[in-house]
């Protein structure tokens, strides 16, 4: 049995999708370094890597 190509019109489909958009990522400022970074992400500051305000990797340990 033949089926219609699209039961929902293009206009109705596009109206529903207008609210779907990427959210702006939340940026946090570290209390110890004052560096802006994304939440739940480690970040580099002055050669050191920090996560949750604590130093994870020191500058002298990094191999270049």
mmCIF file of the N, C-alpha and C atoms, coordinates in Angstrom:
data_MODEL
# 
_entry.id   MODEL 
# 
loop_
_atom_site.group_PDB 
_atom_site.id 
_atom_site.type_symbol 
_atom_site.label_atom_id 
_atom_site.label_alt_id 
_atom_site.label_comp_id 
_atom_site.label_asym_id 
_atom_site.label_entity_id 
_atom_site.label_seq_id 
_atom_site.pdbx_PDB_ins_code 
_atom_site.Cartn_x 
_atom_site.Cartn_y 
_atom_site.Cartn_z 
_atom_site.occupancy 
_atom_site.B_iso_or_equiv 
_atom_site.pdbx_formal_charge 
_atom_site.auth_seq_id 
_atom_site.auth_comp_id 
_atom_site.auth_asym_id 
_atom_site.auth_atom_id 
_atom_site.pdbx_PDB_model_num 
ATOM 1   N N  . UNK A 1 1  ? 0.838  -1.179 0.000  1.00 0.00 ? 1  UNK A N  1 
ATOM 2   C CA . UNK A 1 1  ? 0.000  0.000  0.000  1.00 0.00 ? 1  UNK A CA 1 
ATOM 3   C C  . UNK A 1 1  ? 0.886  1.247  0.000  1.00 0.00 ? 1  UNK A C  1 
ATOM 4   N N  . UNK A 1 2  ? 0.504  2.233  -0.759 1.00 0.00 ? 2  UNK A N  1 
ATOM 5   C CA . UNK A 1 2  ? 1.305  3.458  -0.861 1.00 0.00 ? 2  UNK A CA 1 
ATOM 6   C C  . UNK A 1 2  ? 1.148  4.325  0.381  1.00 0.00 ? 2  UNK A C  1 
ATOM 7   N N  . UNK A 1 3  ? 2.265  4.961  0.763  1.00 0.00 ? 3  UNK A N  1 
ATOM 8   C CA . UNK A 1 3  ? 2.259  5.850  1.925  1.00 0.00 ? 3  UNK A CA 1 
ATOM 9   C C  . UNK A 1 3  ? 2.551  7.267  1.471  1.00 0.00 ? 3  UNK A C  1 
ATOM 10  N N  . UNK A 1 4  ? 1.979  8.255  2.162  1.00 0.00 ? 4  UNK A N  1 
ATOM 11  C CA . UNK A 1 4  ? 2.311  9.630  1.793  1.00 0.00 ? 4  UNK A CA 1 
ATOM 12  C C  . UNK A 1 4  ? 3.785  9.921  2.093  1.00 0.00 ? 4  UNK A C  1 
ATOM 13  N N  . UNK A 1 5  ? 4.386  10.764 1.252  1.00 0.00 ? 5  UNK A N  1 
ATOM 14  C CA . UNK A 1 5  ? 5.807  11.062 1.413  1.00 0.00 ? 5  UNK A CA 1 
ATOM 15  C C  . UNK A 1 5  ? 6.088  11.684 2.780  1.00 0.00 ? 5  UNK A C  1 
ATOM 16  N N  . UNK A 1 6  ? 5.285  12.658 3.186  1.00 0.00 ? 6  UNK A N  1 
ATOM 17  C CA . UNK A 1 6  ? 5.451  13.231 4.529  1.00 0.00 ? 6  UNK A CA 1 
ATOM 18  C C  . UNK A 1 6  ? 4.077  13.586 5.077  1.00 0.00 ? 6  UNK A C  1 
ATOM 19  N N  . UNK A 1 7  ? 3.756  13.008 6.229  1.00 0.00 ? 7  UNK A N  1 
ATOM 20  C CA . UNK A 1 7  ? 2.464  13.273 6.843  1.00 0.00 ? 7  UNK A CA 1 
ATOM 21  C C  . UNK A 1 7  ? 2.463  14.633 7.527  1.00 0.00 ? 7  UNK A C  1 
ATOM 22  N N  . UNK A 1 8  ? 3.603  14.988 8.100  1.00 0.00 ? 8  UNK A N  1 
ATOM 23  C CA . UNK A 1 8  ? 3.722  16.289 8.761  1.00 0.00 ? 8  UNK A CA 1 
ATOM 24  C C  . UNK A 1 8  ? 4.326  17.258 7.752  1.00 0.00 ? 8  UNK A C  1 
ATOM 25  N N  . UNK A 1 9  ? 3.676  18.396 7.601  1.00 0.00 ? 9  UNK A N  1 
ATOM 26  C CA . UNK A 1 9  ? 4.145  19.368 6.617  1.00 0.00 ? 9  UNK A CA 1 
ATOM 27  C C  . UNK A 1 9  ? 5.492  19.953 7.029  1.00 0.00 ? 9  UNK A C  1 
ATOM 28  N N  . UNK A 1 10 ? 6.198  20.517 6.062  1.00 0.00 ? 10 UNK A N  1 
ATOM 29  C CA . UNK A 1 10 ? 7.507  21.121 6.333  1.00 0.00 ? 10 UNK A CA 1 
ATOM 30  C C  . UNK A 1 10 ? 7.371  22.267 7.328  1.00 0.00 ? 10 UNK A C  1 
ATOM 31  N N  . UNK A 1 11 ? 6.294  23.007 7.220  1.00 0.00 ? 11 UNK A N  1 
ATOM 32  C CA . UNK A 1 11 ? 6.099  24.150 8.110  1.00 0.00 ? 11 UNK A CA 1 
ATOM 33  C C  . UNK A 1 11 ? 5.908  23.694 9.564  1.00 0.00 ? 11 UNK A C  1 
ATOM 34  N N  . UNK A 1 12 ? 5.098  22.658 9.781  1.00 0.00 ? 12 UNK A N  1 
ATOM 35  C CA . UNK A 1 12 ? 4.880  22.165 11.146 1.00 0.00 ? 12 UNK A CA 1 
ATOM 36  C C  . UNK A 1 12 ? 6.170  21.598 11.726 1.00 0.00 ? 12 UNK A C  1 
ATOM 37  N N  . UNK A 1 13 ? 6.939  20.885 10.911 1.00 0.00 ? 13 UNK A N  1 
ATOM 38  C CA . UNK A 1 13 ? 8.204  20.301 11.346 1.00 0.00 ? 13 UNK A CA 1 
ATOM 39  C C  . UNK A 1 13 ? 9.190  21.401 11.747 1.00 0.00 ? 13 UNK A C  1 
ATOM 40  N N  . UNK A 1 14 ? 9.276  22.452 10.932 1.00 0.00 ? 14 UNK A N  1 
ATOM 41  C CA . UNK A 1 14 ? 10.214 23.543 11.202 1.00 0.00 ? 14 UNK A CA 1 
ATOM 42  C C  . UNK A 1 14 ? 9.796  24.362 12.417 1.00 0.00 ? 14 UNK A C  1 
ATOM 43  N N  . UNK A 1 15 ? 8.491  24.504 12.643 1.00 0.00 ? 15 UNK A N  1 
ATOM 44  C CA . UNK A 1 15 ? 8.015  25.218 13.837 1.00 0.00 ? 15 UNK A CA 1 
ATOM 45  C C  . UNK A 1 15 ? 8.437  24.496 15.101 1.00 0.00 ? 15 UNK A C  1 
ATOM 46  N N  . UNK A 1 16 ? 8.361  23.175 15.074 1.00 0.00 ? 16 UNK A N  1 
ATOM 47  C CA . UNK A 1 16 ? 8.730  22.381 16.239 1.00 0.00 ? 16 UNK A CA 1 
ATOM 48  C C  . UNK A 1 16 ? 10.228 22.480 16.511 1.00 0.00 ? 16 UNK A C  1 
ATOM 49  N N  . UNK A 1 17 ? 11.026 22.582 15.471 1.00 0.00 ? 17 UNK A N  1 
ATOM 50  C CA . UNK A 1 17 ? 12.475 22.584 15.613 1.00 0.00 ? 17 UNK A CA 1 
ATOM 51  C C  . UNK A 1 17 ? 13.059 23.962 15.922 1.00 0.00 ? 17 UNK A C  1 
ATOM 52  N N  . UNK A 1 18 ? 12.250 25.008 15.933 1.00 0.00 ? 18 UNK A N  1 
ATOM 53  C CA . UNK A 1 18 ? 12.796 26.341 16.178 1.00 0.00 ? 18 UNK A CA 1 
ATOM 54  C C  . UNK A 1 18 ? 13.375 26.473 17.576 1.00 0.00 ? 18 UNK A C  1 
ATOM 55  N N  . UNK A 1 19 ? 12.902 25.699 18.523 1.00 0.00 ? 19 UNK A N  1 
ATOM 56  C CA . UNK A 1 19 ? 13.358 25.818 19.903 1.00 0.00 ? 19 UNK A CA 1 
ATOM 57  C C  . UNK A 1 19 ? 14.614 25.009 20.180 1.00 0.00 ? 19 UNK A C  1 
ATOM 58  N N  . UNK A 1 20 ? 15.014 24.158 19.248 1.00 0.00 ? 20 UNK A N  1 
ATOM 59  C CA . UNK A 1 20 ? 16.217 23.349 19.434 1.00 0.00 ? 20 UNK A CA 1 
ATOM 60  C C  . UNK A 1 20 ? 17.427 24.144 18.986 1.00 0.00 ? 20 UNK A C  1 
ATOM 61  N N  . UNK A 1 21 ? 18.269 24.531 19.930 1.00 0.00 ? 21 UNK A N  1 
ATOM 62  C CA . UNK A 1 21 ? 19.491 25.242 19.580 1.00 0.00 ? 21 UNK A CA 1 
ATOM 63  C C  . UNK A 1 21 ? 20.548 24.924 20.619 1.00 0.00 ? 21 UNK A C  1 
ATOM 64  N N  . UNK A 1 22 ? 21.776 25.105 20.240 1.00 0.00 ? 22 UNK A N  1 
ATOM 65  C CA . UNK A 1 22 ? 22.880 24.816 21.149 1.00 0.00 ? 22 UNK A CA 1 
ATOM 66  C C  . UNK A 1 22 ? 22.921 25.856 22.254 1.00 0.00 ? 22 UNK A C  1 
ATOM 67  N N  . UNK A 1 23 ? 23.116 25.385 23.472 1.00 0.00 ? 23 UNK A N  1 
ATOM 68  C CA . UNK A 1 23 ? 23.194 26.293 24.617 1.00 0.00 ? 23 UNK A CA 1 
ATOM 69  C C  . UNK A 1 23 ? 24.599 26.886 24.709 1.00 0.00 ? 23 UNK A C  1 
ATOM 70  N N  . UNK A 1 24 ? 24.683 28.076 25.234 1.00 0.00 ? 24 UNK A N  1 
ATOM 71  C CA . UNK A 1 24 ? 25.976 28.731 25.425 1.00 0.00 ? 24 UNK A CA 1 
ATOM 72  C C  . UNK A 1 24 ? 26.681 28.041 26.588 1.00 0.00 ? 24 UNK A C  1 
ATOM 73  N N  . UNK A 1 25 ? 27.940 27.608 26.417 1.00 0.00 ? 25 UNK A N  1 
ATOM 74  C CA . UNK A 1 25 ? 28.627 26.920 27.510 1.00 0.00 ? 25 UNK A CA 1 
ATOM 75  C C  . UNK A 1 25 ? 28.860 27.846 28.710 1.00 0.00 ? 25 UNK A C  1 
ATOM 76  N N  . UNK A 1 26 ? 28.713 27.303 29.905 1.00 0.00 ? 26 UNK A N  1 
ATOM 77  C CA . UNK A 1 26 ? 28.892 28.076 31.118 1.00 0.00 ? 26 UNK A CA 1 
ATOM 78  C C  . UNK A 1 26 ? 30.372 28.195 31.440 1.00 0.00 ? 26 UNK A C  1 
ATOM 79  N N  . UNK A 1 27 ? 30.802 29.386 31.732 1.00 0.00 ? 27 UNK A N  1 
ATOM 80  C CA . UNK A 1 27 ? 32.207 29.642 32.024 1.00 0.00 ? 27 UNK A CA 1 
ATOM 81  C C  . UNK A 1 27 ? 32.350 29.955 33.509 1.00 0.00 ? 27 UNK A C  1 
ATOM 82  N N  . UNK A 1 28 ? 33.340 29.333 34.142 1.00 0.00 ? 28 UNK A N  1 
ATOM 83  C CA . UNK A 1 28 ? 33.619 29.564 35.552 1.00 0.00 ? 28 UNK A CA 1 
ATOM 84  C C  . UNK A 1 28 ? 34.941 30.309 35.681 1.00 0.00 ? 28 UNK A C  1 
ATOM 85  N N  . UNK A 1 29 ? 35.124 30.985 36.797 1.00 0.00 ? 29 UNK A N  1 
ATOM 86  C CA . UNK A 1 29 ? 36.384 31.658 37.086 1.00 0.00 ? 29 UNK A CA 1 
ATOM 87  C C  . UNK A 1 29 ? 36.997 30.971 38.297 1.00 0.00 ? 29 UNK A C  1 
ATOM 88  N N  . UNK A 1 30 ? 38.247 30.531 38.145 1.00 0.00 ? 30 UNK A N  1 
ATOM 89  C CA . UNK A 1 30 ? 38.939 29.817 39.215 1.00 0.00 ? 30 UNK A CA 1 
ATOM 90  C C  . UNK A 1 30 ? 39.262 30.779 40.354 1.00 0.00 ? 30 UNK A C  1 
ATOM 91  N N  . UNK A 1 31 ? 39.052 30.344 41.588 1.00 0.00 ? 31 UNK A N  1 
ATOM 92  C CA . UNK A 1 31 ? 39.325 31.186 42.754 1.00 0.00 ? 31 UNK A CA 1 
ATOM 93  C C  . UNK A 1 31 ? 40.819 31.316 43.013 1.00 0.00 ? 31 UNK A C  1 
ATOM 94  N N  . UNK A 1 32 ? 41.591 30.285 42.683 1.00 0.00 ? 32 UNK A N  1 
ATOM 95  C CA . UNK A 1 32 ? 43.025 30.324 42.982 1.00 0.00 ? 32 UNK A CA 1 
ATOM 96  C C  . UNK A 1 32 ? 43.821 31.070 41.917 1.00 0.00 ? 32 UNK A C  1 
ATOM 97  N N  . UNK A 1 33 ? 43.483 30.872 40.632 1.00 0.00 ? 33 UNK A N  1 
ATOM 98  C CA . UNK A 1 33 ? 44.268 31.493 39.561 1.00 0.00 ? 33 UNK A CA 1 
ATOM 99  C C  . UNK A 1 33 ? 43.570 32.685 38.916 1.00 0.00 ? 33 UNK A C  1 
ATOM 100 N N  . UNK A 1 34 ? 42.263 32.776 39.034 1.00 0.00 ? 34 UNK A N  1 
ATOM 101 C CA . UNK A 1 34 ? 41.520 33.843 38.376 1.00 0.00 ? 34 UNK A CA 1 
ATOM 102 C C  . UNK A 1 34 ? 41.319 33.605 36.898 1.00 0.00 ? 34 UNK A C  1 
ATOM 103 N N  . UNK A 1 35 ? 41.617 32.401 36.445 1.00 0.00 ? 35 UNK A N  1 
ATOM 104 C CA . UNK A 1 35 ? 41.515 32.031 35.029 1.00 0.00 ? 35 UNK A CA 1 
ATOM 105 C C  . UNK A 1 35 ? 40.078 31.609 34.703 1.00 0.00 ? 35 UNK A C  1 
ATOM 106 N N  . UNK A 1 36 ? 39.553 32.066 33.564 1.00 0.00 ? 36 UNK A N  1 
ATOM 107 C CA . UNK A 1 36 ? 38.233 31.643 33.106 1.00 0.00 ? 36 UNK A CA 1 
ATOM 108 C C  . UNK A 1 36 ? 38.372 30.310 32.385 1.00 0.00 ? 36 UNK A C  1 
ATOM 109 N N  . UNK A 1 37 ? 37.472 29.363 32.680 1.00 0.00 ? 37 UNK A N  1 
ATOM 110 C CA . UNK A 1 37 ? 37.525 28.031 32.067 1.00 0.00 ? 37 UNK A CA 1 
ATOM 111 C C  . UNK A 1 37 ? 36.136 27.428 32.052 1.00 0.00 ? 37 UNK A C  1 
ATOM 112 N N  . UNK A 1 38 ? 35.973 26.354 31.282 1.00 0.00 ? 38 UNK A N  1 
ATOM 113 C CA . UNK A 1 38 ? 34.700 25.649 31.234 1.00 0.00 ? 38 UNK A CA 1 
ATOM 114 C C  . UNK A 1 38 ? 34.542 24.788 32.479 1.00 0.00 ? 38 UNK A C  1 
ATOM 115 N N  . UNK A 1 39 ? 33.302 24.640 32.929 1.00 0.00 ? 39 UNK A N  1 
ATOM 116 C CA . UNK A 1 39 ? 33.020 23.790 34.083 1.00 0.00 ? 39 UNK A CA 1 
ATOM 117 C C  . UNK A 1 39 ? 33.420 22.343 33.785 1.00 0.00 ? 39 UNK A C  1 
ATOM 118 N N  . UNK A 1 40 ? 33.899 21.632 34.776 1.00 0.00 ? 40 UNK A N  1 
ATOM 119 C CA . UNK A 1 40 ? 34.251 20.213 34.694 1.00 0.00 ? 40 UNK A CA 1 
ATOM 120 C C  . UNK A 1 40 ? 35.336 19.932 33.660 1.00 0.00 ? 40 UNK A C  1 
ATOM 121 N N  . UNK A 1 41 ? 36.219 20.893 33.443 1.00 0.00 ? 41 UNK A N  1 
ATOM 122 C CA . UNK A 1 41 ? 37.317 20.713 32.506 1.00 0.00 ? 41 UNK A CA 1 
ATOM 123 C C  . UNK A 1 41 ? 38.609 21.210 33.137 1.00 0.00 ? 41 UNK A C  1 
ATOM 124 N N  . UNK A 1 42 ? 39.685 20.468 32.932 1.00 0.00 ? 42 UNK A N  1 
ATOM 125 C CA . UNK A 1 42 ? 40.999 20.921 33.369 1.00 0.00 ? 42 UNK A CA 1 
ATOM 126 C C  . UNK A 1 42 ? 41.466 22.013 32.413 1.00 0.00 ? 42 UNK A C  1 
ATOM 127 N N  . UNK A 1 43 ? 42.306 22.913 32.909 1.00 0.00 ? 43 UNK A N  1 
ATOM 128 C CA . UNK A 1 43 ? 42.772 24.013 32.077 1.00 0.00 ? 43 UNK A CA 1 
ATOM 129 C C  . UNK A 1 43 ? 44.216 24.351 32.419 1.00 0.00 ? 43 UNK A C  1 
ATOM 130 N N  . UNK A 1 44 ? 44.908 24.948 31.443 1.00 0.00 ? 44 UNK A N  1 
ATOM 131 C CA . UNK A 1 44 ? 46.306 25.331 31.605 1.00 0.00 ? 44 UNK A CA 1 
ATOM 132 C C  . UNK A 1 44 ? 46.370 26.785 32.035 1.00 0.00 ? 44 UNK A C  1 
ATOM 133 N N  . UNK A 1 45 ? 47.244 27.070 33.006 1.00 0.00 ? 45 UNK A N  1 
ATOM 134 C CA . UNK A 1 45 ? 47.483 28.436 33.447 1.00 0.00 ? 45 UNK A CA 1 
ATOM 135 C C  . UNK A 1 45 ? 48.953 28.563 33.814 1.00 0.00 ? 45 UNK A C  1 
ATOM 136 N N  . UNK A 1 46 ? 49.674 29.405 33.083 1.00 0.00 ? 46 UNK A N  1 
ATOM 137 C CA . UNK A 1 46 ? 51.100 29.646 33.312 1.00 0.00 ? 46 UNK A CA 1 
ATOM 138 C C  . UNK A 1 46 ? 51.917 28.357 33.292 1.00 0.00 ? 46 UNK A C  1 
ATOM 139 N N  . UNK A 1 47 ? 51.594 27.457 32.386 1.00 0.00 ? 47 UNK A N  1 
ATOM 140 C CA . UNK A 1 47 ? 52.330 26.203 32.243 1.00 0.00 ? 47 UNK A CA 1 
ATOM 141 C C  . UNK A 1 47 ? 51.879 25.092 33.173 1.00 0.00 ? 47 UNK A C  1 
ATOM 142 N N  . UNK A 1 48 ? 51.021 25.388 34.133 1.00 0.00 ? 48 UNK A N  1 
ATOM 143 C CA . UNK A 1 48 ? 50.513 24.379 35.063 1.00 0.00 ? 48 UNK A CA 1 
ATOM 144 C C  . UNK A 1 48 ? 49.088 24.008 34.684 1.00 0.00 ? 48 UNK A C  1 
ATOM 145 N N  . UNK A 1 49 ? 48.720 22.750 34.940 1.00 0.00 ? 49 UNK A N  1 
ATOM 146 C CA . UNK A 1 49 ? 47.358 22.321 34.678 1.00 0.00 ? 49 UNK A CA 1 
ATOM 147 C C  . UNK A 1 49 ? 46.595 22.279 35.992 1.00 0.00 ? 49 UNK A C  1 
ATOM 148 N N  . UNK A 1 50 ? 45.401 22.892 36.003 1.00 0.00 ? 50 UNK A N  1 
ATOM 149 C CA . UNK A 1 50 ? 44.559 22.941 37.188 1.00 0.00 ? 50 UNK A CA 1 
ATOM 150 C C  . UNK A 1 50 ? 43.242 22.232 36.922 1.00 0.00 ? 50 UNK A C  1 
ATOM 151 N N  . UNK A 1 51 ? 42.677 21.653 37.977 1.00 0.00 ? 51 UNK A N  1 
ATOM 152 C CA . UNK A 1 51 ? 41.344 21.062 37.928 1.00 0.00 ? 51 UNK A CA 1 
ATOM 153 C C  . UNK A 1 51 ? 40.720 21.215 39.295 1.00 0.00 ? 51 UNK A C  1 
ATOM 154 N N  . UNK A 1 52 ? 39.537 21.803 39.350 1.00 0.00 ? 52 UNK A N  1 
ATOM 155 C CA . UNK A 1 52 ? 38.819 22.079 40.598 1.00 0.00 ? 52 UNK A CA 1 
ATOM 156 C C  . UNK A 1 52 ? 39.668 22.906 41.564 1.00 0.00 ? 52 UNK A C  1 
ATOM 157 N N  . UNK A 1 53 ? 40.446 23.845 41.048 1.00 0.00 ? 53 UNK A N  1 
ATOM 158 C CA . UNK A 1 53 ? 41.238 24.737 41.878 1.00 0.00 ? 53 UNK A CA 1 
ATOM 159 C C  . UNK A 1 53 ? 42.525 24.146 42.398 1.00 0.00 ? 53 UNK A C  1 
ATOM 160 N N  . UNK A 1 54 ? 42.837 22.914 42.039 1.00 0.00 ? 54 UNK A N  1 
ATOM 161 C CA . UNK A 1 54 ? 44.063 22.274 42.514 1.00 0.00 ? 54 UNK A CA 1 
ATOM 162 C C  . UNK A 1 54 ? 44.986 21.995 41.331 1.00 0.00 ? 54 UNK A C  1 
ATOM 163 N N  . UNK A 1 55 ? 46.294 22.122 41.575 1.00 0.00 ? 55 UNK A N  1 
ATOM 164 C CA . UNK A 1 55 ? 47.275 21.889 40.531 1.00 0.00 ? 55 UNK A CA 1 
ATOM 165 C C  . UNK A 1 55 ? 47.403 20.386 40.286 1.00 0.00 ? 55 UNK A C  1 
ATOM 166 N N  . UNK A 1 56 ? 47.227 19.977 39.034 1.00 0.00 ? 56 UNK A N  1 
ATOM 167 C CA . UNK A 1 56 ? 47.317 18.564 38.673 1.00 0.00 ? 56 UNK A CA 1 
ATOM 168 C C  . UNK A 1 56 ? 48.679 18.255 38.089 1.00 0.00 ? 56 UNK A C  1 
ATOM 169 N N  . UNK A 1 57 ? 49.177 19.126 37.206 1.00 0.00 ? 57 UNK A N  1 
ATOM 170 C CA . UNK A 1 57 ? 50.479 18.945 36.589 1.00 0.00 ? 57 UNK A CA 1 
ATOM 171 C C  . UNK A 1 57 ? 51.276 20.224 36.750 1.00 0.00 ? 57 UNK A C  1 
ATOM 172 N N  . UNK A 1 58 ? 52.489 20.108 37.272 1.00 0.00 ? 58 UNK A N  1 
ATOM 173 C CA . UNK A 1 58 ? 53.358 21.280 37.426 1.00 0.00 ? 58 UNK A CA 1 
ATOM 174 C C  . UNK A 1 58 ? 54.071 21.573 36.120 1.00 0.00 ? 58 UNK A C  1 
ATOM 175 N N  . UNK A 1 59 ? 54.561 22.799 35.984 1.00 0.00 ? 59 UNK A N  1 
ATOM 176 C CA . UNK A 1 59 ? 55.202 23.245 34.747 1.00 0.00 ? 59 UNK A CA 1 
ATOM 177 C C  . UNK A 1 59 ? 56.478 22.470 34.461 1.00 0.00 ? 59 UNK A C  1 
ATOM 178 N N  . UNK A 1 60 ? 57.257 22.098 35.492 1.00 0.00 ? 60 UNK A N  1 
ATOM 179 C CA . UNK A 1 60 ? 58.521 21.403 35.260 1.00 0.00 ? 60 UNK A CA 1 
ATOM 180 C C  . UNK A 1 60 ? 58.328 19.938 34.888 1.00 0.00 ? 60 UNK A C  1 
ATOM 181 N N  . UNK A 1 61 ? 57.147 19.364 35.145 1.00 0.00 ? 61 UNK A N  1 
ATOM 182 C CA . UNK A 1 61 ? 56.873 17.967 34.821 1.00 0.00 ? 61 UNK A CA 1 
ATOM 183 C C  . UNK A 1 61 ? 56.464 17.775 33.359 1.00 0.00 ? 61 UNK A C  1 
ATOM 184 N N  . UNK A 1 62 ? 56.064 18.836 32.707 1.00 0.00 ? 62 UNK A N  1 
ATOM 185 C CA . UNK A 1 62 ? 55.568 18.754 31.327 1.00 0.00 ? 62 UNK A CA 1 
ATOM 186 C C  . UNK A 1 62 ? 56.762 18.567 30.393 1.00 0.00 ? 62 UNK A C  1 
ATOM 187 N N  . UNK A 1 63 ? 56.674 17.551 29.524 1.00 0.00 ? 63 UNK A N  1 
ATOM 188 C CA . UNK A 1 63 ? 57.731 17.294 28.543 1.00 0.00 ? 63 UNK A CA 1 
ATOM 189 C C  . UNK A 1 63 ? 57.378 18.023 27.257 1.00 0.00 ? 63 UNK A C  1 
ATOM 190 N N  . UNK A 1 64 ? 58.351 18.718 26.693 1.00 0.00 ? 64 UNK A N  1 
ATOM 191 C CA . UNK A 1 64 ? 58.091 19.447 25.452 1.00 0.00 ? 64 UNK A CA 1 
ATOM 192 C C  . UNK A 1 64 ? 58.910 18.903 24.322 1.00 0.00 ? 64 UNK A C  1 
# 
